[in-house]
Amino acid sequence: MFTGIVQGTATIAEVSGPKTKRRFVVQFPEGSLENLTIGASIALNGVCLTVVEFEGDQAAFDVIDETLDRSSLGCLEKGDFVNYERAAKMSDEIGGHLLSGHIMDTAQIVQIDRKEDGNVAIALQVSRPLLKYIFSKGYVGLDGTSLTIGEVDGEELLFWIHLIPETLRVTTWAAAEVGDIINVEVDAMTQAAVDTVERVLAARK
């Protein structure tokens, strides 16, 4: 499990393998892999991945076609930056909200509004099936970042997020551009509630 509180950014040092199975070697900040073990979980841009090899401040991950198709990881190239978060411990403070690292879909950035005070508002467009889980003031995991949803435009399939300077400093959001594809993990409790109501209403009909 993860909390959506991104610990920093890492760099893709190497990408190899066919489109159906790729190996990513990732360079992490010095000291950030302390006490790491083979089989440990690390979220990269919100995707829970398993460590298959590591040495020093580099770790390798194998990513199969299901993950590549459902997330933005298939677009990553050498030199790209990614948000990372190591798996939470039972004693950790949950500063964001619980995330599994299982990406449901992707969204696309369609507008960025950079404020004079340093804050940034970003509009993202999603598929209609995903929009039903997006509620104003609800939670969403975007590229591994736990964020509060702002305004929602059901007609245009858009929702807004509002980022403070600290979030921009720690994550890849400072370099976000219109057209970027973002990994989305909806809040599990919201998903469960919406799906349950849909099943009940369908059964009554």
MARKEBA-934220 format. One record per residue (C-alpha): residue in three letters; x, y, z. Coordinates in steps of 0.5 Angstrom, whole numbers, plus 500, padded with zeros to 3 digits. Layout:
BEGIN
ALAXYZ;...
This chain:
BEGIN
MET500500500;PHE502507499;THR500514502;GLY500518495;ILE505523499;VAL511523494;GLN518522497;GLY521525491;THR523524483;ALA528519480;THR531518473;ILE530513468;ALA537511467;GLU535505462;VAL530502458;SER530495455;GLY526489452;PRO520489447;LYS514493448;THR510487451;LYS515487457;ARG520492459;ARG526493464;PHE527500467;VAL533501471;VAL532507475;GLN537512479;PHE534514485;PRO537520490;GLU542518494;GLY540514500;SER533513498;LEU534506497;GLU536504505;ASN534497507;LEU531496500;THR530488499;ILE529484492;GLY521484492;ALA520490495;SER515495492;ILE516502490;ALA511506486;LEU513510480;ASN508515477;GLY503511482;VAL504504479;CYS506499484;LEU512496481;THR517490484;VAL524491485;VAL528485481;GLU535488482;PHE538493485;GLU545496487;GLY547502490;ASP542508488;GLN539504482;ALA534499482;ALA531495476;PHE523493475;ASP520489470;VAL514491467;ILE509487463;ASP504489457;GLU498489462;THR501495466;LEU504498460;ASP497498456;ARG494501462;SER499506465;SER503512462;LEU510507463;GLY510505456;CYS512512454;LEU518513459;GLU525514456;LYS532514458;GLY532521462;ASP525522464;PHE523524471;VAL518520475;ASN515521482;TYR517515487;GLU514513493;ARG517507497;ALA511502500;ALA508505507;LYS510501514;MET504500519;SER507506523;ASP508511518;GLU503517518;ILE498517513;GLY499524510;GLY495523504;HIS490517503;LEU491510502;LEU493508495;SER494501492;GLY499503486;HIS494499481;ILE492504476;MET485504473;ASP486509467;THR490515465;ALA488522464;GLN490528459;ILE492535461;VAL488540457;GLN490546461;ILE495549466;ASP494556469;ARG500558473;LYS498563478;GLU503569481;ASP503567488;GLY506560485;ASN500556486;VAL498552479;ALA491549477;ILE491544472;ALA485541468;LEU485534466;GLN480530461;VAL478523463;SER474518460;ARG466518461;PRO467511465;LEU472514470;LEU469521471;LYS463517475;TYR468516481;ILE471524480;PHE467528485;SER469535488;LYS473535494;GLY474528493;TYR481524493;VAL485522487;GLY492519486;LEU495522480;ASP502520478;GLY502517485;THR500524488;SER495524493;LEU491530491;THR484533492;ILE479534486;GLY477541485;GLU472543480;VAL468538476;ASP465539469;GLY461533467;GLU460535460;GLU467536458;LEU469530462;LEU474535466;PHE476536473;TRP481541476;ILE487540481;HIS490545485;LEU498545487;ILE501548492;PRO509550491;GLU511545496;THR508539491;LEU511542485;ARG518542489;VAL518535491;THR514532484;THR514532477;TRP508537477;ALA513543476;ALA515540469;ALA507538467;GLU505541460;VAL499540456;GLY498534453;ASP502530458;ILE498523460;ILE497522467;ASN496515471;VAL490515475;GLU488511481;VAL481513484;ASP479513491;ALA478505493;MET472507498;THR469512492;GLN469506487;ALA466501492;ALA460506494;VAL459508486;ASP459501484;THR455498489;VAL450503488;GLU450502481;ARG449494482;VAL443495487;LEU440500482;ALA441495476;ALA438489480;ARG432493482;LYS430494475;
